[in-house]
Amino acid sequence: MRGIPVIGALLLGLAAAALAGCGTKWDAIQDGSYCSDPVAFDGGVTYTAHVKPILDTACATCHATTRAGADRHGAPSGVNYDTYAEASANGESGLNLVRRQSMPPDAALASADCSVFGAWVDQGMPQ
């Protein structure tokens, strides 16, 4: 019976350490500072000029129509960002994941890049 409190204390300590490491990420989401950089481009944000370079670097390494199986690193087969048609079809759902910092899985998208992506979606995802 004495082993149960020890295991409980160990699990509690691990949970506290994990939450402490997430502080800055969670704080940035909560205070609205993440993904809220001012975005100003003459003529607005477009896929070709502003968004495609971000998606090619941060998303299309896994979410590409040319990737299959293990090359997708777990990305669902119908969720791609390497073409305008695919990116605009998945733009809103992708933005929600990026804003929650669930994607990309390796590291959060830079706040400025997230803001550009968000502005593109807000402007109706022009090509």
PEJOSUL-V730206 format. One record per residue. N is the residue number from 1. PHI is phi as a letter, one per 20 degrees, with the letter a starting at -180 (NA if undefined). OMEGA is omega in whole degrees, -180 to 180 (999 if undefined). Layout:
n | phi | omega
N | PHI | OMEGA
N | PHI | OMEGA
This chain:
n | phi | omega
1 | NA | -178
2 | f | -179
3 | f | -178
4 | f | 177
5 | f | 179
6 | f | 179
7 | f | 178
8 | f | 179
9 | f | 178
10 | f | 179
11 | f | 178
12 | f | 178
13 | f | 178
14 | f | 179
15 | f | 179
16 | f | 179
17 | f | 179
18 | f | 180
19 | f | 179
20 | f | 180
21 | f | -178
22 | e | -173
23 | g | -175
24 | f | 178
25 | f | -178
26 | f | -180
27 | f | -180
28 | f | 177
29 | f | -176
30 | f | -176
31 | e | 176
32 | n | -177
33 | f | 179
34 | f | 175
35 | m | -179
36 | c | 178
37 | f | 177
38 | f | -180
39 | c | 179
40 | b | 175
41 | c | 175
42 | g | 180
43 | n | 178
44 | n | -179
45 | e | 177
46 | c | 179
47 | g | -173
48 | f | -174
49 | e | -170
50 | d | -171
51 | e | -177
52 | g | 178
53 | f | 178
54 | f | -178
55 | f | 179
56 | f | -178
57 | f | -171
58 | e | -171
59 | c | -171
60 | f | 175
61 | f | 175
62 | d | -176
63 | e | -180
64 | c | 179
65 | f | -179
66 | e | -178
67 | d | 180
68 | b | 175
69 | l | -177
70 | f | 179
71 | f | 179
72 | e | 177
73 | l | 177
74 | n | 180
75 | f | 179
76 | g | -174
77 | f | -178
78 | e | -178
79 | d | -176
80 | c | -179
81 | c | -176
82 | e | 175
83 | c | 179
84 | f | -178
85 | g | -180
86 | f | -178
87 | f | -179
88 | f | 177
89 | f | -176
90 | d | -173
91 | f | -177
92 | f | -180
93 | f | 178
94 | f | 179
95 | f | 178
96 | f | 178
97 | f | 179
98 | f | 180
99 | f | 176
100 | e | -178
101 | m | 173
102 | e | 179
103 | c | -12
104 | f | -173
105 | f | -177
106 | f | -179
107 | a | -180
108 | f | 174
109 | f | 176
110 | g | -177
111 | g | 179
112 | f | 178
113 | f | 176
114 | f | 180
115 | f | 177
116 | f | 178
117 | g | 179
118 | f | 178
119 | f | 178
120 | f | 179
121 | f | -179
122 | f | -179
123 | e | 177
124 | n | 177
125 | l | 179
126 | f | -179
127 | f | 999
